[in-house]
Amino acid sequence: MNISNKTKCMLLSVMLLMLTGVQAIAQDVSFTAQAPQAVVVGERFRITYKVNTRDAKEFRAPDMKSLDILTGPATSSSSSTSIYNGQVTSSYTITYTYTAVATEEGEIQLDGATIKANGKQVTSNKLTIKVLPQDKTTQSQGNQGQRSNQSSQRQSSGGSSAISSEDLFMLATVDKTTVYEQEALLLSFKVYALPSIDLRSLSNKMPDLKNFHVQEVDLPQQKEFQLEHYNGRNYRTILWSQYVLFPQHSGELEIPATTFEGIIAQPVESNDVFDMFFNAGRYTEVKKDLTTRNIKINVKPLPQGKTSSFYGGVGDFSLSSTISSTDVTANDAVTVRVILSGTGNLKLIKTPELKFPQDFDIYDPKVENKYTIKNGRQTGNKVYEYLVIPRHSGQYTIPALEFQYFDPKSGTYKTTKTQEYTLNVAKGQGGGESQTSVAYVNKEDLKYVGQDVRFHSTPVELKSGNGGFFGSALFYAYLALPLVVLLILVLISRKRIADSANVAKVRVKKASSVATKRLKVAHKLMKEGRKNEFYDEMMRAMFGYLGDKLAISTADLSKDRIGERLLDHKVSQENVNQVIGLLDDCEFARYAPGDDTGRMDRLYEQAVSVIGQIENSIK
């Protein structure tokens, strides 16, 4: 047999790979036990123990006196090898199998088995097996075989009508039928089918639950049947879907009936010998509608006792907070982070209002949801980030945030709160900041006019004399005072008119406040997920702020011109690079793929930081 040079090279490469590039990936020893979750009295089932190493010996099974062991342990082994990226991964499994029968209904607990693997003693997991009773017969002396024959006769008669609502059905259940408004309840849909029914698929359209806020529970995509004893019969069951419902108002609410469409495979049967021969093993699919019952829910209104710190929370919650810094300079950004944790209607809670001093620039809080559905309840936390910028130096108090919620377990309102913060704000770079002083009058300085005036009953003799007030220098000074005041008012008025006429100067003064308003609009667009509008508003905010602050006309507004003007104002080269980089990122991000939410958050925070740095540098 002739082999081409190309084939020889390929074979040589594979051999070299096997000889020099093979690396076995080491695995930890795994020793596991498996058995059905539920079995029926008198029916056979298997218990298996698996270990993933060749070096396994001294296997010892646990005590199985509660079971009748028919066979075992039967030992078998399997191995597999795979090559990926030059690495060879091999696995080897030894399996010990028992065939057993349960003789009494109840629950069986099996301790872990032991084995010596790779020189170490290893113990498997424990097993819990639920033993179900046999089906009850419909006749006093009937048996399980008779019921199976009846079921087979119903199926062979053809069509889904042959399968009764007792053989295959869907059950809708709730964990409670009386709740408070906004209190969570769990709605479950579970399918029941006799073992002889081959249910291939199931589909449905959820009813309109307009009176509830609905949160679907994530269930495994790969569904497996489990045995369950219900109304005297053993069924294969599947938990098909679950939903957490939050009633939105009080009164008697209804979960309407829901119809599921099932597809059942039935064997093709015929009395004709030829049909029986040619159609052996063939199945036909028939449809079967499974309709659940409607469920009434009694929803109680929340009692009296709400305060202004109630934001709609119903459940069990706690509150904590942190602050980025308590010692900052004017125009530096400060972030207060509030974490609401617990179980309840987290998604429906409004954003709490945290009060800040009046002369702070306050931005819309950023909300991050980190909750999930666990054990049929919505649990986790919500993180609120409050971003503010103090514009003046001084010592300020950020009060504690109170959060009131309703606890349905106790039927009472409870309150939790964060700590109070003292914020020390120093003067910004250059010491320039607007100061406002207010003079207060002490009440003790006020006099009663009636006590200041004294009346004299003694006649007073009036005398005329030279050198009196009339005609004196003081008299003429008082006479000229109104003219001086009028002149001062005219000069002030002219100065204000000149300042107003100087558009560039007005733009410089209002640059920060205008940018703050535009950034708030951009933050709202970010929360709504409107990507293009967000980046447009960010560009308007940044170019508008820089044009106003640096007194650059619209026609002359460019990144090069912005960089030159920032350097003229003694802004550091590092800050100039941050400004130009931010403008480039905004232009690029609008058309770039990727995580838009994370990118928008980052650019928004950079914009707030950059504006604060420029405010500190340019006074």
Secondary structure by P-SEA (a helix, b strand, c coil): ccccaaaaaaaaaaaaaacccbbbbbbcbbbbbbbbccccccbbbbbbbbbcccccccccccccccccccccccccccbbbbbcccbbbbbbbbbbbbbbbbccccbbbbcbbbbbcccbbbbbbbbbbbbbbccccccccccaaaaaaaaaaaaaccccccccccccbbbbbbccccccccbbbbbbbbbbbcccccccbbbbbbccccccbbbbbbcccbbbbbbbbcccccccccccbbbbbbbcccccccccbbbbbbbbbbccccccaaaaaaaccbbbbbbbbbbbbbbbbbbbcccccccccccccccccccccccccccccccbbbbbbbbbbcccccccccbbbbbcccccccccbbbbbbccccccccccbbbbbbbbbbccbbbbbbcbbbbbbbbccccbbbbbbbbbbbbbbccccccbbbbbbbbbbbccccccccccbbbbccbbbbbbbcccccccaaaaaaaaaaaaaaaaaaaaaaaaaaaaaaaaaaaaaaaaaaaaaaaaaaaaaaaacaaaaaaaaaaaaaaaaaaaaaccccccccaaaaaaaaaaacccaaaaaaaaaaaaaaaaaacccccaaaaaaaaaaaaaaaaaaaaaccc
